[in-house]
Amino acid sequence: MLLYFAFDELMDPARMAALSPQVRSLGHGCLPRHRLLVMSGPRATIGRDPLREVQGTLYEVPMAAMPLLDRRFSGASKIIQPIIGQGGSKRAVMHLLPEKLPPASQQDRVKLVEAARAALLPDAYCEEIETGMIARRKVGVPLFKAPTSSFKS
């Protein structure tokens, strides 16, 4: 079994099950220091960005089902990256499309947001997909999950 990280329409477990019923969802996963690039289709790839993260769904995929994913992403390169999941960091396979496709329309972004909501990803990330901009933070919410100070005055 391989771990596969889906950050496009296959974030939705129902879509992945329709493609390959023997695939098992392992929940939410995160790729830090990257950003999602939404293209027409709706297709998605990732690019490096030190201030953002790509969220998606981690799947356990049998070796026999990998050719189905390879055919779906024809022309994409297949890489292995460490993905932060519920049990810590794990190496997972993902497909990267070339950044040559035209930019996404609003309908493409809406389809990707629907898949993200079906995968139960945070609302702030869904807003980021929809607008293409970093989601607004609530006042008083820290940017990173840094520990609070133990200093007492």
GIWOVEN-V821127 format. One record per residue. N is the residue number from 1. PHI is phi in whole degrees, -180 to 180 (NA if undefined). Layout:
N&PHI + N&PHI
This chain:
1&NA + 2&-108 + 3&-92 + 4&-127 + 5&-107 + 6&-106 + 7&-126 + 8&-115 + 9&-60 + 10&-76 + 11&-60 + 12&-71 + 13&-58 + 14&-68 + 15&-67 + 16&-67 + 17&-65 + 18&-68 + 19&-74 + 20&-151 + 21&-65 + 22&-83 + 23&-79 + 24&-117 + 25&-77 + 26&-109 + 27&101 + 28&-73 + 29&-137 + 30&-142 + 31&-113 + 32&-73 + 33&62 + 34&-140 + 35&-133 + 36&-86 + 37&-113 + 38&-91 + 39&-122 + 40&-67 + 41&135 + 42&-75 + 43&-115 + 44&-145 + 45&-140 + 46&-127 + 47&-137 + 48&-74 + 49&-159 + 50&-68 + 51&-102 + 52&-124 + 53&-146 + 54&-103 + 55&-111 + 56&-169 + 57&-118 + 58&-92 + 59&-126 + 60&-99 + 61&-116 + 62&-67 + 63&-56 + 64&-67 + 65&-91 + 66&-62 + 67&-60 + 68&-64 + 69&-68 + 70&-63 + 71&-68 + 72&-65 + 73&-107 + 74&-62 + 75&88 + 76&-96 + 77&-91 + 78&-107 + 79&-130 + 80&-118 + 81&-133 + 82&-75 + 83&-115 + 84&-88 + 85&-115 + 86&-66 + 87&-98 + 88&108 + 89&-80 + 90&-139 + 91&-83 + 92&-133 + 93&-83 + 94&-151 + 95&-102 + 96&-115 + 97&-84 + 98&-67 + 99&-83 + 100&-91 + 101&-72 + 102&-66 + 103&-64 + 104&-77 + 105&-85 + 106&-65 + 107&-64 + 108&-63 + 109&-65 + 110&-64 + 111&-63 + 112&-69 + 113&-65 + 114&-61 + 115&-66 + 116&-66 + 117&-68 + 118&-66 + 119&-85 + 120&62 + 121&-79 + 122&-60 + 123&-60 + 124&-63 + 125&-71 + 126&-62 + 127&-65 + 128&-64 + 129&-64 + 130&-65 + 131&-97 + 132&82 + 133&-119 + 134&-62 + 135&-64 + 136&-69 + 137&-92 + 138&-73 + 139&-61 + 140&91 + 141&-89 + 142&-67 + 143&-68 + 144&-119 + 145&-86 + 146&-80 + 147&-67 + 148&-78 + 149&-72 + 150&-98 + 151&-69 + 152&-114 + 153&-95
